[in-house]
Amino acid sequence: MTDPRADTRKQLVSMSLPVKVTGIVFWGMVLVGLLVAVYLLNQKETQLRDNYNSNILFIEHELEQLYSSYDEHIFDHNFMSLQVEEFFLRMARKYPVEAIRYTFSGHTYQFGKIQGQQEKITGQLLVRVLSYQGMHVVDLEVYMVGLDKTIADSRKQMLMIIGGLVFVFGMILQQILQRVLSAPILDMVLSAQRFAEGDQSSRFNEQRKDEFGYLAKFVNQALNSILQQQKEIEVSRKALFEEKVHAEITLSSIMDGVITVNADNIIRYVNPVAERLMGL
């Protein structure tokens, strides 16, 4: 029949210790993960700003090439608007560009939707066309996806990844602790319980090559010493009992009357001769 107390102790040992250690490591990993996330997000923001600045340089170059390839003597704004719109759609697929705006030759070119949450980056175009003599400097406004939105998405993705890694690490750590920590402790508890219940052959596992095996060796030596002392006490008790019986037989056999009393003069023993002499 299974002892419910043993099951309770087994459950406490097998669940409590790994959970506690895993909890400590888990929250430690969460703290480290948050610090790493903050650092990476700062690096991400710096990288995004650098990328945005690099992107606008490519956009400026491509747009300048578009104007330099215009070889008509009479500049057509409608035709150029179609060309720039196609250019914008191509850039929007390639870069996080949501809108561009600039003014050239009194005509404002704007493509895409300008919103308040976007990241506005300004640049300059050096435009040369056949219809206009000389080089023209044109201010360019490029509206990119807002850094706050991009960073928020990166933060969400990073936290999900870190959370998943911490969770998986915690589960793996709990299983490892269950095997290398809880299992040997539980085995030692059950061995001690069997010994306490009278199974004198119960011993701890000395075959392990870790601290538990080292501890088990000393505990087993202590158990052997206890059993040896118990055997010696039992032998002494039997010898003392035999001596007592032998003394009683001797006293009963002699012809003299013998009476023994304790310190309070209370009779402890009277041999048969003394009984007869006392008329008992």
C-alpha atoms as a printed R data frame, in Angstrom:
    type eleno elety resid chain resno      x       y       z
1   ATOM     1    CA   MET     A     1  0.000   0.000   0.000
2   ATOM     2    CA   THR     A     2  1.381   3.404  -0.969
3   ATOM     3    CA   ASP     A     3  2.201   5.782   1.855
4   ATOM     4    CA   PRO     A     4  0.494   9.146   1.100
5   ATOM     5    CA   ARG     A     5  3.153  10.961   3.133
6   ATOM     6    CA   ALA     A     6  5.860   9.518   0.902
7   ATOM     7    CA   ASP     A     7  3.936  10.672  -2.176
8   ATOM     8    CA   THR     A     8  3.607  14.156  -0.690
9   ATOM     9    CA   ARG     A     9  7.312  14.335   0.112
10  ATOM    10    CA   LYS     A    10  8.133  13.082  -3.355
11  ATOM    11    CA   GLN     A    11  5.950  15.733  -4.938
12  ATOM    12    CA   LEU     A    12  7.460  18.508  -2.826
13  ATOM    13    CA   VAL     A    13 11.009  17.482  -3.649
14  ATOM    14    CA   SER     A    14 10.368  16.799  -7.317
15  ATOM    15    CA   MET     A    15  8.443  20.015  -7.991
16  ATOM    16    CA   SER     A    16  9.420  22.661  -5.461
17  ATOM    17    CA   LEU     A    17 13.194  22.766  -5.861
18  ATOM    18    CA   PRO     A    18 13.382  22.870  -9.675
19  ATOM    19    CA   VAL     A    19 10.602  25.444  -9.764
20  ATOM    20    CA   LYS     A    20 12.409  27.691  -7.275
21  ATOM    21    CA   VAL     A    21 15.772  27.447  -9.021
22  ATOM    22    CA   THR     A    22 14.140  27.812 -12.423
23  ATOM    23    CA   GLY     A    23 12.221  30.837 -11.177
24  ATOM    24    CA   ILE     A    24 15.413  32.507  -9.995
25  ATOM    25    CA   VAL     A    25 17.177  31.822 -13.277
26  ATOM    26    CA   PHE     A    26 14.033  32.730 -15.267
27  ATOM    27    CA   TRP     A    27 13.653  36.191 -13.732
28  ATOM    28    CA   GLY     A    28 17.389  36.692 -14.016
29  ATOM    29    CA   MET     A    29 17.135  35.890 -17.708
30  ATOM    30    CA   VAL     A    30 14.146  38.246 -18.033
31  ATOM    31    CA   LEU     A    31 16.152  41.071 -16.461
32  ATOM    32    CA   VAL     A    32 19.150  40.384 -18.680
33  ATOM    33    CA   GLY     A    33 16.831  40.083 -21.681
34  ATOM    34    CA   LEU     A    34 15.247  43.462 -20.959
35  ATOM    35    CA   LEU     A    35 18.646  45.122 -20.620
36  ATOM    36    CA   VAL     A    36 19.771  43.528 -23.878
37  ATOM    37    CA   ALA     A    37 16.510  44.594 -25.539
38  ATOM    38    CA   VAL     A    38 16.988  48.218 -24.440
39  ATOM    39    CA   TYR     A    39 20.556  48.192 -25.772
40  ATOM    40    CA   LEU     A    40 19.545  46.579 -29.060
41  ATOM    41    CA   LEU     A    41 16.636  48.973 -29.513
42  ATOM    42    CA   ASN     A    42 18.968  51.933 -29.086
43  ATOM    43    CA   GLN     A    43 21.301  50.384 -31.627
44  ATOM    44    CA   LYS     A    44 18.321  49.707 -33.876
45  ATOM    45    CA   GLU     A    45 17.192  53.334 -33.721
46  ATOM    46    CA   THR     A    46 20.687  54.552 -34.616
47  ATOM    47    CA   GLN     A    47 20.876  52.028 -37.439
48  ATOM    48    CA   LEU     A    48 17.459  53.086 -38.772
49  ATOM    49    CA   ARG     A    49 18.469  56.734 -38.823
50  ATOM    50    CA   ASP     A    50 21.672  55.849 -40.656
51  ATOM    51    CA   ASN     A    51 19.694  53.729 -43.123
52  ATOM    52    CA   TYR     A    52 17.190  56.521 -43.704
53  ATOM    53    CA   ASN     A    53 20.005  58.962 -44.429
54  ATOM    54    CA   SER     A    54 21.599  56.433 -46.776
55  ATOM    55    CA   ASN     A    55 18.277  55.752 -48.503
56  ATOM    56    CA   ILE     A    56 17.684  59.399 -49.304
57  ATOM    57    CA   LEU     A    57 21.116  59.594 -50.935
58  ATOM    58    CA   PHE     A    58 20.146  56.745 -53.278
59  ATOM    59    CA   ILE     A    59 16.780  58.386 -53.975
60  ATOM    60    CA   GLU     A    60 18.470  61.695 -54.790
61  ATOM    61    CA   HIS     A    61 20.894  59.972 -57.131
62  ATOM    62    CA   GLU     A    62 18.177  57.997 -58.931
63  ATOM    63    CA   LEU     A    63 15.967  61.071 -59.308
64  ATOM    64    CA   GLU     A    64 18.867  63.130 -60.657
65  ATOM    65    CA   GLN     A    65 19.552  60.371 -63.191
66  ATOM    66    CA   LEU     A    66 15.897  60.470 -64.212
67  ATOM    67    CA   TYR     A    67 16.086  64.195 -64.967
68  ATOM    68    CA   SER     A    68 19.455  63.941 -66.686
69  ATOM    69    CA   SER     A    69 18.019  61.332 -69.084
70  ATOM    70    CA   TYR     A    70 15.304  63.780 -70.203
71  ATOM    71    CA   ASP     A    71 16.515  64.862 -73.666
72  ATOM    72    CA   GLU     A    72 13.556  66.878 -74.982
73  ATOM    73    CA   HIS     A    73 14.125  70.566 -75.755
74  ATOM    74    CA   ILE     A    74 10.736  71.554 -74.347
75  ATOM    75    CA   PHE     A    75 10.214  70.381 -70.753
76  ATOM    76    CA   ASP     A    76  6.842  68.644 -70.279
77  ATOM    77    CA   HIS     A    77  5.708  68.641 -66.631
78  ATOM    78    CA   ASN     A    78  2.871  66.155 -67.265
79  ATOM    79    CA   PHE     A    79  5.205  63.668 -68.853
80  ATOM    80    CA   MET     A    80  7.759  64.161 -66.070
81  ATOM    81    CA   SER     A    81  5.004  63.708 -63.447
82  ATOM    82    CA   LEU     A    82  4.257  60.276 -64.871
83  ATOM    83    CA   GLN     A    83  7.935  59.421 -64.866
84  ATOM    84    CA   VAL     A    84  8.418  60.610 -61.287
85  ATOM    85    CA   GLU     A    85  5.280  58.781 -60.122
86  ATOM    86    CA   GLU     A    86  6.615  55.552 -61.602
87  ATOM    87    CA   PHE     A    87  9.968  56.312 -59.973
88  ATOM    88    CA   PHE     A    88  8.234  56.880 -56.585
89  ATOM    89    CA   LEU     A    89  6.375  53.568 -56.769
90  ATOM    90    CA   ARG     A    90  9.639  51.815 -57.540
91  ATOM    91    CA   MET     A    91 11.387  53.506 -54.596
92  ATOM    92    CA   ALA     A    92  8.454  52.716 -52.260
93  ATOM    93    CA   ARG     A    93  8.873  49.015 -53.006
94  ATOM    94    CA   LYS     A    94 12.612  49.233 -52.414
95  ATOM    95    CA   TYR     A    95 12.798  51.604 -49.406
96  ATOM    96    CA   PRO     A    96 10.427  52.521 -46.522
97  ATOM    97    CA   VAL     A    97  9.317  55.633 -48.437
98  ATOM    98    CA   GLU     A    98  5.722  56.780 -48.060
99  ATOM    99    CA   ALA     A    99  5.817  60.155 -49.847
100 ATOM   100    CA   ILE     A   100  8.117  62.583 -51.674
101 ATOM   101    CA   ARG     A   101  7.674  66.275 -52.446
102 ATOM   102    CA   TYR     A   102  9.738  68.894 -54.262
103 ATOM   103    CA   THR     A   103  9.248  71.934 -56.468
104 ATOM   104    CA   PHE     A   104 10.981  72.356 -59.823
105 ATOM   105    CA   SER     A   105 10.430  75.096 -62.339
106 ATOM   106    CA   GLY     A   106  7.390  76.406 -60.471
107 ATOM   107    CA   HIS     A   107  5.692  73.008 -60.453
108 ATOM   108    CA   THR     A   108  5.269  71.023 -57.210
109 ATOM   109    CA   TYR     A   109  5.669  67.277 -57.459
110 ATOM   110    CA   GLN     A   110  4.111  65.265 -54.653
111 ATOM   111    CA   PHE     A   111  3.513  61.550 -54.598
112 ATOM   112    CA   GLY     A   112  2.291  59.437 -51.707
113 ATOM   113    CA   LYS     A   113  0.353  60.469 -48.621
114 ATOM   114    CA   ILE     A   114  1.969  62.771 -46.066
115 ATOM   115    CA   GLN     A   115  0.991  62.047 -42.454
116 ATOM   116    CA   GLY     A   116  1.997  63.368 -39.053
117 ATOM   117    CA   GLN     A   117  3.742  60.203 -37.821
118 ATOM   118    CA   GLN     A   118  6.212  59.998 -40.699
119 ATOM   119    CA   GLU     A   119  9.925  60.723 -40.521
120 ATOM   120    CA   LYS     A   120 10.715  63.733 -42.687
121 ATOM   121    CA   ILE     A   121 14.189  63.805 -44.216
122 ATOM   122    CA   THR     A   122 15.305  66.677 -46.416
123 ATOM   123    CA   GLY     A   123 17.814  66.565 -49.222
124 ATOM   124    CA   GLN     A   124 18.830  68.389 -52.369
125 ATOM   125    CA   LEU     A   125 18.731  67.522 -56.043
126 ATOM   126    CA   LEU     A   126 21.164  68.830 -58.650
127 ATOM   127    CA   VAL     A   127 18.950  68.950 -61.751
128 ATOM   128    CA   ARG     A   128 20.196  69.582 -65.281
129 ATOM   129    CA   VAL     A   129 17.813  69.390 -68.275
130 ATOM   130    CA   LEU     A   130 18.209  70.624 -71.842
131 ATOM   131    CA   SER     A   131 15.309  73.070 -71.562
132 ATOM   132    CA   TYR     A   132 16.970  74.919 -68.680
133 ATOM   133    CA   GLN     A   133 20.501  76.120 -68.842
134 ATOM   134    CA   GLY     A   134 22.817  75.472 -65.930
135 ATOM   135    CA   MET     A   135 22.493  73.352 -62.801
136 ATOM   136    CA   HIS     A   136 19.433  73.796 -60.593
137 ATOM   137    CA   VAL     A   137 19.389  73.017 -56.877
138 ATOM   138    CA   VAL     A   138 16.039  71.585 -55.810
139 ATOM   139    CA   ASP     A   139 15.022  70.984 -52.206
140 ATOM   140    CA   LEU     A   140 13.661  67.465 -51.763
141 ATOM   141    CA   GLU     A   141 11.446  66.222 -48.933
142 ATOM   142    CA   VAL     A   142 11.252  62.475 -48.369
143 ATOM   143    CA   TYR     A   143  8.716  61.100 -45.898
144 ATOM   144    CA   MET     A   144  9.740  57.734 -44.512
145 ATOM   145    CA   VAL     A   145  7.920  55.299 -42.242
146 ATOM   146    CA   GLY     A   146  7.911  56.816 -38.723
147 ATOM   147    CA   LEU     A   147 10.768  55.684 -36.507
148 ATOM   148    CA   ASP     A   148  8.388  55.301 -33.556
149 ATOM   149    CA   LYS     A   149  6.261  52.806 -35.460
150 ATOM   150    CA   THR     A   150  9.288  50.949 -36.780
151 ATOM   151    CA   ILE     A   151 10.913  50.849 -33.340
152 ATOM   152    CA   ALA     A   152  7.620  49.740 -31.748
153 ATOM   153    CA   ASP     A   153  7.370  46.881 -34.234
154 ATOM   154    CA   SER     A   154 10.999  45.983 -33.587
155 ATOM   155    CA   ARG     A   155 10.419  46.149 -29.826
156 ATOM   156    CA   LYS     A   156  7.392  43.870 -30.073
157 ATOM   157    CA   GLN     A   157  9.237  41.388 -32.254
158 ATOM   158    CA   MET     A   158 12.341  41.466 -30.068
159 ATOM   159    CA   LEU     A   159 10.370  40.990 -26.843
160 ATOM   160    CA   MET     A   160  8.482  38.080 -28.368
161 ATOM   161    CA   ILE     A   161 11.743  36.445 -29.420
162 ATOM   162    CA   ILE     A   162 13.387  37.053 -26.035
163 ATOM   163    CA   GLY     A   163 10.263  35.850 -24.215
164 ATOM   164    CA   GLY     A   164 10.147  32.688 -26.308
165 ATOM   165    CA   LEU     A   165 13.841  31.995 -25.765
166 ATOM   166    CA   VAL     A   166 13.541  32.579 -22.013
167 ATOM   167    CA   PHE     A   167 10.487  30.308 -21.811
168 ATOM   168    CA   VAL     A   168 12.185  27.514 -23.750
169 ATOM   169    CA   PHE     A   169 15.356  27.949 -21.701
170 ATOM   170    CA   GLY     A   170 13.319  27.803 -18.480
171 ATOM   171    CA   MET     A   171 11.584  24.580 -19.526
172 ATOM   172    CA   ILE     A   172 14.878  22.973 -20.518
173 ATOM   173    CA   LEU     A   173 16.495  24.175 -17.295
174 ATOM   174    CA   GLN     A   174 13.658  22.735 -15.218
175 ATOM   175    CA   GLN     A   175 14.030  19.346 -16.887
176 ATOM   176    CA   ILE     A   176 17.793  19.420 -16.343
177 ATOM   177    CA   LEU     A   177 17.363  20.365 -12.689
178 ATOM   178    CA   GLN     A   178 14.753  17.640 -12.331
179 ATOM   179    CA   ARG     A   179 17.272  15.095 -13.519
180 ATOM   180    CA   VAL     A   180 20.516  16.297 -11.950
181 ATOM   181    CA   LEU     A   181 19.175  17.837  -8.728
182 ATOM   182    CA   SER     A   182 15.688  16.702  -7.741
183 ATOM   183    CA   ALA     A   183 16.047  13.044  -8.730
184 ATOM   184    CA   PRO     A   184 19.137  12.346  -6.571
185 ATOM   185    CA   ILE     A   185 17.715  14.328  -3.646
186 ATOM   186    CA   LEU     A   186 14.459  12.399  -3.902
187 ATOM   187    CA   ASP     A   187 16.385   9.129  -4.004
188 ATOM   188    CA   MET     A   188 18.279  10.130  -0.848
189 ATOM   189    CA   VAL     A   189 15.034  11.111   0.921
190 ATOM   190    CA   LEU     A   190 13.371   7.804   0.065
191 ATOM   191    CA   SER     A   191 16.473   5.855   1.144
192 ATOM   192    CA   ALA     A   192 16.496   7.703   4.483
193 ATOM   193    CA   GLN     A   193 12.786   7.036   4.888
194 ATOM   194    CA   ARG     A   194 13.223   3.283   4.291
195 ATOM   195    CA   PHE     A   195 16.089   3.209   6.790
196 ATOM   196    CA   ALA     A   196 13.989   5.052   9.375
197 ATOM   197    CA   GLU     A   197 11.159   2.559   8.853
198 ATOM   198    CA   GLY     A   198 13.439  -0.365   9.688
199 ATOM   199    CA   ASP     A   199 15.064  -1.394   6.424
200 ATOM   200    CA   GLN     A   200 18.645  -1.546   7.651
201 ATOM   201    CA   SER     A   201 19.885  -2.596   4.202
202 ATOM   202    CA   SER     A   202 18.784   0.733   2.671
203 ATOM   203    CA   ARG     A   203 21.763   2.805   1.503
204 ATOM   204    CA   PHE     A   204 22.393   5.923  -0.543
205 ATOM   205    CA   ASN     A   205 23.724   5.641  -4.086
206 ATOM   206    CA   GLU     A   206 27.521   5.906  -3.981
207 ATOM   207    CA   GLN     A   207 27.956   5.214  -7.692
208 ATOM   208    CA   ARG     A   208 27.254   8.782  -8.787
209 ATOM   209    CA   LYS     A   209 30.304  10.741  -9.913
210 ATOM   210    CA   ASP     A   210 29.146  14.048  -8.482
211 ATOM   211    CA   GLU     A   211 28.651  15.732  -5.103
212 ATOM   212    CA   PHE     A   212 25.668  13.517  -4.313
213 ATOM   213    CA   GLY     A   213 27.785  10.394  -4.662
214 ATOM   214    CA   TYR     A   214 30.464  11.981  -2.474
215 ATOM   215    CA   LEU     A   215 27.850  12.867   0.169
216 ATOM   216    CA   ALA     A   216 26.214   9.435  -0.061
217 ATOM   217    CA   LYS     A   217 29.540   7.761   0.755
218 ATOM   218    CA   PHE     A   218 29.865   9.636   4.057
219 ATOM   219    CA   VAL     A   219 26.195   9.145   4.944
220 ATOM   220    CA   ASN     A   220 26.487   5.407   4.313
221 ATOM   221    CA   GLN     A   221 29.564   5.300   6.543
222 ATOM   222    CA   ALA     A   222 27.537   7.026   9.266
223 ATOM   223    CA   LEU     A   223 24.703   4.515   8.853
224 ATOM   224    CA   ASN     A   224 27.148   1.602   9.034
225 ATOM   225    CA   SER     A   225 28.669   3.105  12.174
226 ATOM   226    CA   ILE     A   226 25.204   3.453  13.764
227 ATOM   227    CA   LEU     A   227 24.351  -0.153  12.946
228 ATOM   228    CA   GLN     A   228 27.702  -1.349  14.302
229 ATOM   229    CA   GLN     A   229 27.098   0.536  17.558
230 ATOM   230    CA   GLN     A   230 23.616  -0.967  17.791
231 ATOM   231    CA   LYS     A   231 25.067  -4.446  17.342
232 ATOM   232    CA   GLU     A   232 27.675  -3.820  20.033
233 ATOM   233    CA   ILE     A   233 24.998  -2.512  22.406
234 ATOM   234    CA   GLU     A   234 22.839  -5.557  21.690
235 ATOM   235    CA   VAL     A   235 25.765  -7.887  22.383
236 ATOM   236    CA   SER     A   236 26.511  -6.045  25.642
237 ATOM   237    CA   ARG     A   237 22.860  -6.178  26.653
238 ATOM   238    CA   LYS     A   238 22.694  -9.922  26.053
239 ATOM   239    CA   ALA     A   239 25.925 -10.481  27.966
240 ATOM   240    CA   LEU     A   240 24.608  -8.386  30.856
241 ATOM   241    CA   PHE     A   241 21.342 -10.313  30.872
242 ATOM   242    CA   GLU     A   242 23.196 -13.619  30.912
243 ATOM   243    CA   GLU     A   243 25.335 -12.405  33.812
244 ATOM   244    CA   LYS     A   244 22.205 -11.363  35.684
245 ATOM   245    CA   VAL     A   245 20.599 -14.751  35.158
246 ATOM   246    CA   HIS     A   246 23.801 -16.486  36.207
247 ATOM   247    CA   ALA     A   247 23.999 -14.369  39.375
248 ATOM   248    CA   GLU     A   248 20.369 -15.095  40.265
249 ATOM   249    CA   ILE     A   249 20.924 -18.812  39.799
250 ATOM   250    CA   THR     A   250 24.010 -18.651  41.955
251 ATOM   251    CA   LEU     A   251 22.215 -16.735  44.715
252 ATOM   252    CA   SER     A   252 19.293 -19.122  44.578
253 ATOM   253    CA   SER     A   253 21.592 -22.127  44.973
254 ATOM   254    CA   ILE     A   254 23.699 -21.079  47.963
255 ATOM   255    CA   MET     A   255 22.697 -22.096  51.531
256 ATOM   256    CA   ASP     A   256 22.955 -18.606  52.969
257 ATOM   257    CA   GLY     A   257 20.081 -16.195  53.065
258 ATOM   258    CA   VAL     A   258 20.605 -13.203  50.774
259 ATOM   259    CA   ILE     A   259 18.564 -10.027  50.750
260 ATOM   260    CA   THR     A   260 19.358  -7.015  48.485
261 ATOM   261    CA   VAL     A   261 17.938  -3.570  49.016
262 ATOM   262    CA   ASN     A   262 18.256  -0.287  47.126
263 ATOM   263    CA   ALA     A   263 19.383   3.116  48.423
264 ATOM   264    CA   ASP     A   264 15.936   3.663  49.973
265 ATOM   265    CA   ASN     A   265 16.151   0.337  51.863
266 ATOM   266    CA   ILE     A   266 13.493  -1.187  49.680
267 ATOM   267    CA   ILE     A   267 13.970  -4.929  49.181
268 ATOM   268    CA   ARG     A   268 14.840  -5.736  45.633
269 ATOM   269    CA   TYR     A   269 15.717  -9.428  45.877
270 ATOM   270    CA   VAL     A   270 15.270 -12.270  48.392
271 ATOM   271    CA   ASN     A   271 16.668 -15.733  47.712
272 ATOM   272    CA   PRO     A   272 14.719 -18.867  48.769
273 ATOM   273    CA   VAL     A   273 16.844 -19.439  51.909
274 ATOM   274    CA   ALA     A   274 16.130 -15.906  53.132
275 ATOM   275    CA   GLU     A   275 12.442 -16.421  52.414
276 ATOM   276    CA   ARG     A   276 12.362 -19.500  54.622
277 ATOM   277    CA   LEU     A   277 14.286 -17.816  57.384
278 ATOM   278    CA   MET     A   278 11.892 -14.859  57.266
279 ATOM   279    CA   GLY     A   279  8.846 -17.159  57.174
280 ATOM   280    CA   LEU     A   280  7.712 -15.787  53.873
